[in-house]
Structures are given as structure tokens and as C-alpha cells.
Amino acid sequence: MAGSDESWNRLLETARLELVPLQPHHADELVAVLDDVRLYHFTGGEAVGLEELRQRYERWSRRVSPDGTERWLNWVILRLEDARALGTVQATVATDDGRLIADVAWIVGVAHQGQGYASESAEALLTWLFECGVQEIVAHIHPAHAASGRVASKIGMEPTEQWLLGERRWKRPRRSLPQGPARGE
């Protein structure tokens, strides 16, 4: 997969947020942020304890799947004003028919929802992925998960007719950038 590990592992910033590459020590703060059953109503799974979350983040911090076919990119969302962890954003990048495709997801703690943090961090992630050469970005969202659907719409994703395990596939292709006039015009 193109790009050095360092090119796929960088800090991203927005007006209110800093997206920091996820490391095992981030589990210390995120365990409380992610410890709410409401976060897993549509996505399945459940909150895990500190040690299990650290181990998960240790695997993810390697940034490449064991078979080398995927980049695992994960960031903790930190609010700039107080450096508080709000949740995470992630992208799994793989090559499909010669094209880079990223499957993205976001999760923001219940106490921090409804303030635009998910949309702001997801938009920063998508912008950066396109700058890195990704041609298409997808997300899989449960049809009843209205909040995630709103986030996806705000960041320019559109629902498709494709489904995976009861979740609708949303996508946002790379849009061509407008080209300026040719030299000399």
C-alpha cells in the first residue's frame, strides 16, 4: 500500500479539535467516554474494561493488518480548549481493483453528542484521506441510527442500495477539483 507508515500517521486539526493518532495509553481516558450502553445500541458490541481496551488499541496502533492488506488508522478526538477525549474516528484503507477505498467510522461519547464534534472530526478525516489519494470513502450505518445518518449527510456521504450485516453502505467518491484556466488564458 502506498505511502510510508509516517505519512499515514499524523495529527489532524480542526477549529475546535485535534485528532491524535491513537495509542494504548489513550484507553485510560477513553474507557470512561465509551462506557455507555447507548453507544452500542445500533453498532452491537459492548463497552470493555481498561485492560481489554488497551490491548485493542495496542493492536490498532500497529496500523497495518496482520496480512498487510489494510491500513488501520485510528485517532482519538481531543477538544482543543481542554484536551479532553471525546471519542474516536477511524478508517480502514484497502486497495480494491487498484483503487484506494477507506471504510470510516466515528464514535463520540454520549455526554459530547449533539455539538457537531462527530461531523467536524469526520470531515477532517475525509479531507485528509482524499489528500492521501483515497478515491472513495464508505461507511456502514444502521438504518435506524439517525444521528450517524445525519453526520454522514453533513460530510457529503450518500446512502447506497448496498447493505452489509443489516447496515446500509454510504459513500462519498472523490470529487474532481475544479481546474483553473489554462496558462496563457
C-alpha positions in Angstrom: 0.0 0.0 0.0 1.4 3.4 -1.0 2.9 5.8 1.5 5.2 5.3 4.4 3.8 4.5 7.8 4.6 8.0 9.0 2.6 9.5 6.1 -0.5 7.6 7.3 0.1 8.5 11.0 -0.3 12.2 11.6 -2.1 14.7 13.7 -5.1 16.3 12.2 -6.6 19.6 13.4 -9.9 21.5 13.0 -11.1 24.7 14.5 -12.1 23.0 17.8 -10.5 19.6 17.7 -7.2 17.8 17.5 -7.2 14.2 16.1 -4.3 12.4 17.6 -3.1 9.0 16.4 -4.5 6.5 18.8 -2.0 4.8 21.2 -2.7 2.3 24.0 -2.4 5.0 26.8 -5.4 6.7 25.3 -7.5 3.9 26.8 -7.0 5.4 30.2 -9.3 8.3 29.4 -11.5 6.7 26.7 -12.6 3.8 28.8 -15.0 6.2 30.7 -16.1 8.0 27.5 -17.0 4.7 25.8 -18.6 3.1 28.9 -22.3 3.8 28.0 -24.6 1.0 26.6 -26.4 3.6 24.4 -23.3 3.9 22.2 -23.7 0.2 21.2 -27.4 0.1 20.5 -27.1 0.2 16.7 -23.5 -1.0 16.3 -23.6 -4.0 18.6 -20.9 -5.0 21.0 -20.5 -3.5 24.4 -18.2 -1.4 26.5 -15.0 -3.1 27.5 -12.7 -2.7 30.5 -9.5 -0.8 30.7 -7.1 -3.7 30.1 -9.1 -5.0 27.1 -9.3 -1.5 25.6 -5.5 -1.1 26.0 -4.9 -4.4 24.2 -7.3 -3.4 21.4 -5.5 0.0 21.0 -2.1 -1.8 21.0 -3.3 -4.0 18.0 -4.7 -0.9 16.2 -1.6 1.2 16.8 0.4 -1.2 14.6 -1.6 0.5 11.8 -1.4 -2.5 9.4 -3.5 -5.6 9.3 -1.6 -8.9 10.0 -1.8 -9.8 6.3 -0.6 -6.4 5.2 -3.7 -5.7 3.0 -5.2 -3.0 5.1 -4.1 0.2 6.9 -5.8 0.6 10.3 -6.0 4.3 11.0 -7.4 5.5 14.3 -7.4 8.8 16.1 -8.6 10.0 19.5 -10.7 13.1 19.2 -9.5 15.8 21.7 -11.2 19.1 22.3 -8.6 21.9 21.9 -10.0 24.0 24.8 -9.3 21.4 27.5 -7.6 18.5 25.7 -10.5 16.2 26.8 -11.0 13.0 24.9 -14.5 13.0 23.2 -14.3 9.8 21.2 -12.6 8.3 18.1 -12.6 8.3 14.4 -11.2 5.5 12.3 -10.5 4.5 8.7 -9.6 1.1 7.3 -7.9 1.7 3.9 -7.5 -1.1 1.4 -6.9 -1.4 -2.3 -9.9 -2.6 -4.4 -9.3 -3.1 -8.1 -6.3 -0.8 -8.0 -8.2 2.0 -6.1 -7.7 3.1 -2.5 -11.0 2.7 -0.6 -11.5 3.8 3.0 -14.2 2.5 5.3 -14.7 5.1 8.0 -16.4 5.2 11.4 -16.8 7.6 14.3 -17.9 7.4 17.9 -18.4 10.3 20.3 -19.3 9.8 23.9 -22.9 10.4 24.9 -22.0 13.5 27.0 -20.4 15.1 24.0 -23.0 14.3 21.3 -25.2 16.9 19.6 -22.4 19.5 19.5 -21.0 18.8 16.0 -17.9 17.0 17.2 -18.6 13.9 15.1 -19.2 15.8 11.9 -16.2 18.1 12.4 -13.8 15.3 13.1 -15.2 13.0 10.3 -15.0 15.9 7.8 -11.3 16.4 8.8 -10.7 12.7 8.3 -12.3 12.6 4.9 -10.5 15.6 3.7 -7.2 14.2 4.8 -7.9 10.7 3.3 -8.7 12.3 -0.1 -5.4 14.3 0.1 -3.6 11.0 0.7 -5.0 9.6 -2.6 -8.1 7.7 -1.4 -10.6 7.6 -4.3 -13.7 6.5 -2.4 -14.9 6.6 1.2 -17.6 4.4 2.6 -19.4 4.0 6.0 -21.8 1.3 7.1 -24.7 2.8 9.2 -27.7 1.0 10.7 -30.9 2.4 9.1 -32.4 3.4 12.5 -29.2 5.2 13.6 -30.5 8.7 12.7 -27.6 10.6 14.4 -24.9 8.7 12.3 -27.0 9.2 9.2 -27.1 13.0 9.9 -23.3 13.0 10.3 -22.8 11.1 7.1 -25.1 13.5 5.2 -23.3 16.6 6.7 -19.9 15.3 5.4 -21.2 14.7 1.9 -21.9 11.0 2.0 -24.9 9.5 0.3 -26.7 6.3 1.1 -26.5 3.5 -1.5 -28.7 0.4 -2.1 -25.9 -1.8 -0.8 -26.1 -3.5 2.6 -23.7 -5.3 4.9 -24.9 -7.2 8.0 -28.0 -5.0 8.3 -26.2 -1.7 7.8 -26.6 0.5 4.8 -23.5 1.4 2.9 -23.0 5.2 2.5 -20.3 6.5 0.2 -18.6 9.7 -0.9 -16.4 9.4 -4.0 -13.5 11.7 -4.6 -14.9 14.7 -6.4 -12.8 16.3 -9.1 -11.3 19.6 -8.1 -12.3 22.4 -10.4 -9.5 23.3 -12.8 -8.5 26.9 -13.4 -7.9 28.3 -16.8 -5.1 27.0 -18.8 -1.9 29.0 -18.8 -1.9 32.0 -21.0 -5.7 32.4 -21.0 
